[in-house]
Amino acid sequence: MQRLIFESSPAFIFLCLFLGLGYAFLLYKSKHPWSKRINQLLFGLRALTVALLSFLMIGPIVKLTNNIFEKPEIVLLVDNSTSLKETVDSVKFQTELNETRKQLKDQGYEVSIQTLTGNNIEKIKFDSRTSDLNSALKNTIADYEGKNLAGIVLLTDGIYNSGSSPLYTPWRVPVQTVGLGDTIEHADLVLKNVAYNKVAYQGNQFPLRAEVLIKRLPNQDVTVSVRQNGALINQQKKNTGNKSLLEFDFLADAKEKGIQRLDVSVQLVPAEMNIKNNSASIFVEVVEGRKKILVIAPAPHPDLKALRSVVEKNPNYEFILHIPGVSKTDPALLQPGQAELVVFDQPFDQEIKTSALFSQLSKGKSSILLLIGNKTNLRQLVPNGVPLNFENPYQKDEATAVVSANFHDFDLLENSSAILSRYPPIKVPFGKFSYPQNAQVILNQRIGSVPTDRPMLLSWDENNHKVAAFIGEGLWQWRLSEFSSTEKSEVFDDVFLKLVQYLSTLDDKRKFRFFPIQNEFTDAAPAVFEGQVYNDLFEKVYGNKIDLTLRSELGGATNYSYLLSPGGERYQIGGLKEGSYSYTASTLINSKKESVSGQFLVTAQNIESQNLVADFGLMRKLSLSTGGRFYRSNELQKFIAYNKKIEAKSLIHSEESLDPFIHLKWFFFLLLALISTEWFIRKYSGSY
């Protein structure tokens, strides 16, 4: 739509016409060698040309309004998980899905077919290992933020085994649900869970408990077996009676150091239809002993609980808390060298409750971590050998954290800085402070939105042991904040668990290091290794060829090799089956062969096979709460018929532009045509 507006009054148009007529009259009032009719034509051409040129002087502007119609969109969100593979005909379902998309398009909708992971899909394979309905809906709505999303059609069996329930999240668009799968509960024995400690100590026995879920099998004998390396080590039999759950407790020996595999299985009964949920493999790491993390504090504090939650995620660590006058601790553990890492919360507090312990333990070989908070007497740090000198120890500031670009001793997650920036600010001492020149800064302070060069978390070497300091109080707020926004505390736990690992590990002076980035992988993802080579100055160097030999617990060996390069320190191996693996990596450094060996394990991800009974009740509640409807898989035409009654309303986006009339090309060519025509007629008629 176009509209003409003026910088001056539109009344000047009449003046433009008057100027055009007046100029043409003065030019063509005298006699000319052409006829009267041609003179009248020339008069009109000149009057129109002058009038149009005068019209430009009043500044006309063309206002163009362009309306863009955005069609409403419907997302067909398909649960592509393996729990539907046995109960849904994928070919027939694919045909019905394509027909549904076609009919919705005919009704005026844009339609896309996506899996729960957000990928567009053309062929349904039912091969996904997990089902996270809540995250799928949340991510879909986020992807269509600001777009004309008319609704979501969720095609699923209602079973979710990852994430939280979709019933407890408010959705801004109607969610239509289509029930797939079988709601009939068949007779089944399900090895629901195997509870065990992932770490056991060499020479001891460790317990494991097998929980067997009973479905429609009363008075049935159930036999559970435990095998190691194919050999039966224990077996128990119980009768179900009228119970729905049986528990079997076993003891196994932790003999050899390393990773041990145990296979737990429930003997099949003739009435069972699903045999994939009758067995599971567990892996136990047999170690000589756990590293001790001793935490000393003058009083209880929520930061200590946040730290305990992080440390206890690693079964190789033992968290020991000592609060003078509150908790009882073995006096032997308070002696120098008994713990790999000693953490002092609020060191040199006003009541001097832990100062004597600091003087005693700081002389040992244990690494030290200082949590400097609001009750720390900052004036007492330097006199007690802590080289942190604060200029203004009595005023406080609020700061968040940002990852230091210069720290490379261990790697943090890629999104760490982004997540840390969203944490609530914590109290820190005001102004600058001095710290050791050899300190490695891990986190810097950010005041408001301005990053500073003041450390928040730093580490340095002192008397052949590591010392680190976290300056600030309120770690518990960070962990809760991340969990409330992401439903996990991945970044917080990664930062502080790696800090504990870094401090509690003795310096590695080897020039060649090679290790898996984690001890346990699933068969759905590749195993990832990282290699590092150092020169005599312990600077990273590249160009070395790394040879890797991988051996499974069955005895087969596979060889790999890759070239170490900047950004190419990691190597991935996919397609590994469930089991325990050992590896040996080697490279040449100064013509000398260096080797590293270790172990890791791969676990099977088969939670989809645990439950095959569709939950249509959840889907009905979800649709009802969002203003949608529930349909069975054979009722897709009812959904199409219902959708016809709803008008497919397009979203109108208006774009406006202002363009001076003088910039219009067609107007230029119009003037050129008028002038050229007049000139040609005059020339043809014998004048100029």
Buried (B, 14 or more C-beta within 10 A) or exposed (E): EEEEEBEEEEEBBEBBBEBBBEBBEEBBEEEBEBEEEBBEBBBBBBBBBBBBBBBBEBBBBBEEEEEEEEBBBBBBBBBBBBBBBBBBEBEEBBEBBEEBBEBBEEBEBBBBBBBBEBEEBEEBEBEBBBBBBBBBBBBBBEEBEEEBBBBBBBBBBBBBBBBBEBEEBEBEBBBBBBBBBBBEEEBBBBBBBBEBEBBBBBEEEBEBEBBBBBBEBEEBEBBBBBBBEEEEBBBBEBEBEEEEEBEBEBEBBBEEBBBBBBBBBBBEBEEBEBEEBBBBBBBBBBBEEBBBBBBBBBBEBBBBBBBBBBBEEBBBBBBBBBBBEEEEBEEEBBEEEBBBBBBBBBBBBEEEBBBEBBEEBBEBEBBBBBBBBBBBBBEBBEEEEBBBBBEEBEEBBBBBBBBBEEBEEEBBBEEBBEBBBEBEBBBBBBEEBEBBEEBBBBBBBBBEEEBBEBBBBBBBBBEEBBBBBBBBBBBBBBBBBBEEEEEEBBBBBBBBBBBBBBBBBEEEEEBBBBBBEEBBBBBBEBBBBBBBBBEEEEEEEEEBEBBBBBBBBEEEEEEBEBEBEEEEBEBEBEEBEBBBBBBBBBBBBEEEEBEBEBBBBBBBBBBBBBBBBBBBEBBBBBBEBBEBBBBBBEBBEEBBEEBEEEEBEBBEEEEEEEEEBEEEEEBEEBBEEBBEBBEEBBEEBEEE
